[in-house]
Amino acid sequence: MLNCISIDDEPLSHLILNKYCQEFPSINLLQSFTNVADAIKYCDENPVDLVFLDIQMPMINGIDFCKEYCKQKMVIFITAFENYAVQGFELNAIDYLLKPIQISRFSSAIDKAIFFFNNTNNLNIEPRKTFVFVRSQYTLVKILFEDINYIETLDDYLRINLEGQKPVLTKMNLKNILSFLDENHFIRVHRSYVVNVTKIDSIRGKNIKISDADIPIGISYEKEFSSRFENFNS
């Protein structure tokens, strides 16, 4: 069972959340706080696994609260503002729910929290993210890492090529997106390309075949790619 608290300056939000939590036996909502200082004191004195956290609050921004006080806790952001979603997921939040909350989305978020708790409980590790949100054409798009075939640079943009889906174009650089990716599966093979090793169909000379794409291996990346690819196969 997950021991949870909620922090939100709107009492109505607590009523709705409490009602939803009662539908899930695996969730134990211990306390609800409108005052951040009281929440901090409670967390210092009691074990808390999961925090339902608003973002725009009078005393402290929820993003800042998460950075300072939730380093060893799972967080589900619940807010009326979608523009903090990227920051939220960069903090390894379990989920980001927009008000008014739909019970189906709440259920999905709880499933994720339980999964991560069961797989990391009693282990001194942080849950590994399996997705990232990127901004594309004024929309936040969820990208599952397992769906990525390869990523290529196009001037100031990245084109994320996905298996069985349309590519996603986003204004980001390779260095930034590499910080999110599992280095055991994603390798930079060229100054303009990152590939998902699990998606490679064949390698011939200095060219990688993934689906219908031929991806060059750059001279300066050849040695590292060969070494890491061999380790992947071993």
C-alpha positions as CSV (number, residue, x, y, z in Angstrom):
1,M,0.0,0.0,0.0
2,L,1.2,3.5,-0.9
3,N,1.2,6.1,1.9
4,C,0.3,9.4,0.2
5,I,-0.4,13.0,1.0
6,S,-1.8,15.8,-1.2
7,I,-0.7,19.4,-1.3
8,D,-3.0,21.9,-2.9
9,D,-4.2,25.4,-1.9
10,E,-7.7,24.6,-3.3
11,P,-9.9,22.7,-0.7
12,L,-12.2,21.5,-3.5
13,S,-9.3,19.7,-5.2
14,H,-8.7,17.8,-2.0
15,L,-12.3,16.6,-1.8
16,I,-12.2,15.3,-5.4
17,L,-8.8,13.6,-4.8
18,N,-10.0,12.0,-1.6
19,K,-13.0,10.6,-3.4
20,Y,-10.9,9.1,-6.1
21,C,-8.4,7.6,-3.7
22,Q,-11.2,5.8,-1.9
23,E,-11.7,3.8,-5.2
24,F,-8.2,2.3,-4.9
25,P,-7.4,0.0,-2.0
26,S,-3.7,0.3,-2.7
27,I,-3.7,4.0,-1.9
28,N,-3.6,5.2,1.6
29,L,-4.2,9.0,1.6
30,L,-2.8,10.0,5.0
31,Q,-3.3,13.8,5.0
32,S,-4.3,16.7,2.8
33,F,-2.6,20.1,3.1
34,T,-3.4,23.6,1.9
35,N,-0.4,24.9,3.9
36,V,3.0,23.9,2.5
37,A,4.8,24.4,5.8
38,D,2.5,21.9,7.5
39,A,3.2,19.4,4.7
40,I,6.9,19.8,5.1
41,K,6.7,19.2,8.8
42,Y,4.5,16.1,8.3
43,C,6.9,14.7,5.7
44,D,9.8,15.2,8.1
45,E,8.0,13.1,10.8
46,N,6.2,10.5,8.8
47,P,7.0,8.0,5.9
48,V,5.4,9.2,2.7
49,D,5.7,7.3,-0.6
50,L,3.7,9.4,-3.0
51,V,2.9,13.1,-3.1
52,F,-0.1,14.5,-5.1
53,L,1.3,18.0,-5.7
54,D,-0.3,21.2,-7.1
55,I,2.1,23.6,-8.9
56,Q,0.8,27.2,-8.6
57,M,0.6,27.7,-4.8
58,P,1.0,31.0,-2.8
59,M,4.0,30.0,-0.6
60,I,6.1,28.0,-3.1
61,N,5.9,26.8,-6.6
62,G,5.2,23.0,-6.8
63,I,8.2,22.5,-9.1
64,D,10.5,24.1,-6.5
65,F,8.9,22.1,-3.7
66,C,9.5,18.9,-5.6
67,K,13.2,19.7,-6.2
68,E,13.7,20.6,-2.5
69,Y,11.5,18.1,-0.6
70,C,10.6,15.2,-2.8
71,K,13.9,13.7,-3.7
72,Q,13.1,10.4,-2.2
73,K,9.4,10.4,-2.9
74,M,7.2,9.7,-6.0
75,V,5.3,12.7,-7.3
76,I,2.1,13.1,-9.3
77,F,1.5,16.7,-10.3
78,I,-2.1,17.8,-10.4
79,T,-2.6,21.2,-11.9
80,A,-4.7,23.4,-14.1
81,F,-1.7,24.5,-16.1
82,E,-0.1,22.3,-18.9
83,N,2.9,24.6,-19.5
84,Y,4.8,23.0,-16.6
85,A,4.6,19.4,-18.0
86,V,8.1,19.2,-19.4
87,Q,9.6,20.5,-16.1
88,G,7.5,18.0,-14.2
89,F,8.7,15.1,-16.2
90,E,12.3,16.3,-16.1
91,L,12.0,15.8,-12.3
92,N,11.0,12.2,-12.9
93,A,7.4,12.8,-11.9
94,I,5.3,9.7,-12.1
95,D,2.6,11.5,-14.0
96,Y,1.2,15.0,-14.8
97,L,-2.6,15.3,-14.5
98,L,-4.6,18.3,-15.6
99,K,-7.7,19.6,-13.8
100,P,-10.4,18.6,-13.9
101,I,-9.0,15.1,-13.4
102,Q,-10.6,12.3,-15.3
103,I,-10.9,9.1,-13.3
104,S,-9.4,7.1,-16.2
105,R,-6.3,9.3,-16.2
106,F,-6.1,9.1,-12.4
107,S,-6.3,5.3,-12.5
108,S,-3.4,5.3,-15.1
109,A,-1.3,7.4,-12.9
110,I,-1.9,5.2,-9.9
111,D,-1.0,2.1,-11.9
112,K,2.4,3.8,-12.8
113,A,3.0,4.7,-9.2
114,I,2.3,1.2,-8.0
115,F,4.5,-0.3,-10.8
116,F,7.5,1.9,-9.9
117,F,7.0,1.3,-6.1
118,N,6.9,-2.4,-6.5
119,N,10.0,-2.4,-8.7
120,T,12.1,0.0,-6.6
121,N,11.0,-0.7,-3.1
122,N,13.9,-1.7,-0.9
123,L,16.3,-0.8,-3.7
124,N,18.5,2.3,-3.5
125,I,17.7,3.4,-7.0
126,E,15.5,5.9,-8.7
127,P,12.9,4.5,-11.2
128,R,14.1,4.8,-14.8
129,K,11.9,6.8,-17.1
130,T,10.5,5.1,-20.1
131,F,9.2,8.2,-22.0
132,V,9.7,11.9,-22.5
133,F,7.4,14.7,-23.5
134,V,8.6,17.0,-26.3
135,R,7.0,20.1,-27.7
136,S,6.0,19.8,-31.4
137,Q,3.8,22.3,-33.2
138,Y,2.5,23.9,-29.9
139,T,1.6,20.5,-28.5
140,L,3.3,18.3,-25.9
141,V,3.8,14.9,-27.4
142,K,4.6,11.8,-25.3
143,I,7.5,9.8,-26.8
144,L,8.0,6.2,-25.6
145,F,11.7,5.4,-25.7
146,E,10.9,1.8,-26.9
147,D,9.2,3.3,-30.0
148,I,12.2,5.3,-31.2
149,N,14.1,3.9,-34.2
150,Y,16.6,6.7,-34.5
151,I,16.9,10.5,-34.0
152,E,18.4,12.9,-36.6
153,T,19.3,16.6,-36.4
154,L,17.8,19.1,-38.8
155,D,19.4,22.5,-38.1
156,D,17.9,23.6,-34.8
157,Y,15.4,20.8,-34.7
158,L,15.4,17.0,-34.1
159,R,13.3,14.6,-36.1
160,I,12.4,11.6,-33.9
161,N,11.7,8.7,-36.1
162,L,9.3,6.2,-34.5
163,E,8.4,2.6,-35.4
164,G,5.0,2.5,-37.1
165,Q,4.3,6.2,-36.5
166,K,4.9,9.6,-38.1
167,P,8.2,11.3,-37.2
168,V,8.0,14.0,-34.5
169,L,9.8,17.3,-35.1
170,T,10.9,19.2,-32.0
171,K,13.2,22.1,-31.3
172,M,15.8,20.4,-29.2
173,N,19.4,19.3,-29.6
174,L,20.9,15.8,-29.4
175,K,22.8,16.6,-26.2
176,N,19.6,17.4,-24.4
177,I,17.6,14.4,-25.5
178,L,20.5,12.0,-24.8
179,S,20.3,13.0,-21.1
180,F,16.9,11.3,-21.0
181,L,17.8,8.2,-23.0
182,D,19.1,4.9,-21.7
183,E,22.8,4.9,-22.7
184,N,22.7,1.1,-22.9
185,H,20.3,1.2,-25.8
186,F,20.9,4.6,-27.5
187,I,24.2,5.4,-29.1
188,R,25.3,8.4,-31.0
189,V,26.8,7.2,-34.3
190,H,27.3,10.4,-36.2
191,R,27.2,14.1,-35.3
192,S,23.7,14.1,-36.8
193,Y,22.3,10.7,-35.6
194,V,21.5,8.7,-32.5
195,V,20.2,5.1,-33.0
196,N,18.3,2.7,-30.9
197,V,20.5,-0.4,-30.9
198,T,17.6,-2.7,-30.4
199,K,16.1,-1.5,-33.7
200,I,19.2,-2.1,-35.9
201,D,18.4,-4.5,-38.8
202,S,21.9,-4.8,-40.2
203,I,25.3,-3.2,-40.3
204,R,27.3,-3.1,-43.5
205,G,30.7,-1.3,-43.6
206,K,30.0,2.1,-42.1
207,N,26.2,2.1,-42.6
208,I,23.5,1.1,-40.3
209,K,20.1,-0.2,-41.6
210,I,17.0,0.6,-39.5
211,S,13.8,-0.1,-41.4
212,D,14.1,1.8,-44.7
213,A,16.7,4.2,-43.4
214,D,20.5,4.0,-44.1
215,I,22.4,5.8,-41.3
216,P,26.1,6.6,-41.6
217,I,28.6,5.9,-38.9
218,G,30.9,8.9,-38.5
219,I,34.6,8.4,-38.4
220,S,34.9,10.0,-34.9
221,Y,32.1,7.8,-33.5
222,E,33.1,4.5,-35.2
223,K,35.4,3.2,-32.4
224,E,32.9,3.9,-29.6
225,F,30.0,2.5,-31.5
226,S,31.9,-0.8,-32.2
227,S,32.8,-1.2,-28.6
228,R,29.4,-0.5,-27.2
229,F,27.7,-2.6,-29.8
230,E,29.9,-5.5,-29.0
231,N,29.1,-5.1,-25.3
232,F,25.4,-5.0,-26.1
233,N,25.7,-8.3,-27.9
234,S,27.8,-10.0,-25.3
